Amino acid sequence: MGKKMPILVTILSSFLLVACSGTTKEVNKIESAFAKNDTLTSGAFTISLNQGNHNEGIKQETNGVFIQTDSDPVFYSETIYSDRMSTKVLYQDKQRYEQVTSGDLDSEWSLTNKDSDQEMSDLLPSLFDSDLEEKHIQTLEKDGQIYTVTLNDQFITDQIADLKEEMADAMDDIRDSDLDSKEDILAAYEQSLEFSLLLLENTSSYTITYTIDQDGYLTETKIEHHYQIDDQDTYLIHTTSLTDYPLDKPESLIPQIEG
């Protein structure tokens, strides 16, 4: 397993692109995501962005850190990096976007209270645990509002484990088949995984890229989610490496692969 890149969670105070009812809203005044009336408790990690009654927000229950903002409105954006996942987030300010996505910002562990600049990482130990192996961000659209939800590590780890198990089953099926071309092999993998890609919920479309080594072993999948937000594309790329997955390798899993 490669060395973990820092997890960067940034609450931006002025440079957000927010889609509201199909239109772009320029944010002039940002309310704190951690106002006095907001809730910080144990549970799932959920961010709700509301232009109306805060009860209209969605709630994603998982095990992990839970934050729900009741301010009206609250504008929030975040970027999380690990060695297995990256996400592109739209910002109103191009320079800020480039700084965040290029890693030039050194504000590691920068989840702060806007009003007091209080460091919040000590309140969220499970979010900033350097031993976490999986992180996942979903950007959802509901009733014209944008929601960003980070699912906790155990949920995603379980999903990845299920995905890897399905891949292993696909390898067994291919081992017993007469497939000898890379195209047929990839088609067999995709067909086998068609009903098990639970990570693809709430996406409008997606592409899957498979990496097969010269011996015919599936070594990596890259799942790219596509979202259409305010006529602009945003992507979530989730790469799963199988190099650490304990999988028996027979002498010849797939005898020959053609070009």
Secondary structure, 3 states (H helix, E strand, C coil): CCCCCCCCCCCCCCCECEEECCEEECCCCCCCCCCCCCEEEEECCECCCCCCCHHHCCCCCCCEEEEECCCCCCCCCCCCCCCCEEECCCECCHHHHHHHHHCCCCCCCCCECCCCCCECHHHCCCCCCCCCCCCEEEEEEECCEEEEEEECHHHHHHHHHHHHHHHHHHHHHHHCCCCCEHHHHHHHHHHHHCCCCHHHCCCCEEEEEEEECCCCCEEEEEEEEEEEECCEEEEEEEEEECCCCCCCCCCCCCCCCEC
